[in-house]
Amino acid sequence: MDKNISHESKSNQLCEVLSRNIEKNDSMINKARIKLIAQVILALCKVQTVSFHKLALAFDNESKADSVYVVT
């Protein structure tokens, strides 16, 4: 994927790739779950770590990190 394209465009491209590959395997996953998988993959690429707090901060949404990841 090109580095100079928007996060939303990268997400859409990745969703298309995931959808095509999932359909090839005769699996059915709804669009919302495919979008979630794409967001997680892009967030991991963005932060380059497995810190769940940093991962929650990298999600491209309006939620606060504490509502996405809660330390127990």
C-alpha positions in Angstrom: 0.0 0.0 0.0 1.1 3.5 -0.8 2.5 5.5 2.2 0.9 8.8 0.9 -2.8 7.7 1.0 -5.2 8.4 3.8 -5.9 6.0 6.7 -9.5 5.6 5.5 -8.3 4.7 2.0 -5.8 2.2 3.3 -8.6 0.7 5.5 -10.9 0.4 2.5 -8.2 -1.2 0.4 -7.4 -3.7 3.1 -11.1 -4.5 3.6 -11.4 -5.3 -0.1 -8.4 -7.6 0.1 -9.7 -9.3 3.2 -13.2 -9.7 1.8 -11.9 -11.3 -1.4 -9.6 -13.7 0.5 -12.2 -14.7 3.0 -14.8 -15.3 0.3 -12.3 -17.6 -1.5 -12.3 -19.8 1.6 -16.1 -20.0 1.6 -16.2 -18.2 4.9 -18.8 -15.6 5.8 -17.8 -12.7 8.0 -19.9 -9.6 8.0 -18.6 -6.3 6.8 -18.3 -4.8 10.3 -16.0 -7.6 11.4 -13.8 -7.3 8.3 -13.5 -3.5 8.9 -12.5 -4.2 12.6 -9.8 -6.7 11.4 -8.5 -4.1 8.9 -8.4 -1.4 11.6 -6.5 -3.7 14.0 -4.0 -4.6 11.3 -3.4 -0.9 10.4 -3.2 0.1 14.0 -0.6 -2.5 14.7 1.4 -1.4 11.6 1.1 2.2 12.8 2.3 1.7 16.4 4.6 -1.3 15.7 4.0 -2.8 19.1 1.6 -5.0 20.9 1.0 -2.6 23.8 -2.8 -2.7 24.0 -3.0 0.9 25.3 -1.0 2.2 22.3 -3.1 0.0 20.0 -6.3 1.5 21.4 -5.0 5.0 20.8 -4.2 4.2 17.2 -7.8 3.2 16.4 -9.2 5.7 13.9 -12.4 6.6 15.8 -13.9 9.0 18.2 -13.7 6.7 21.3 -11.3 7.4 24.1 -8.5 4.9 24.7 -9.9 4.0 28.1 -13.2 3.0 26.6 -11.5 0.7 24.1 -8.9 -0.8 26.4 -9.4 -0.9 30.2 -6.5 -1.9 32.5 -7.7 -4.3 35.1 
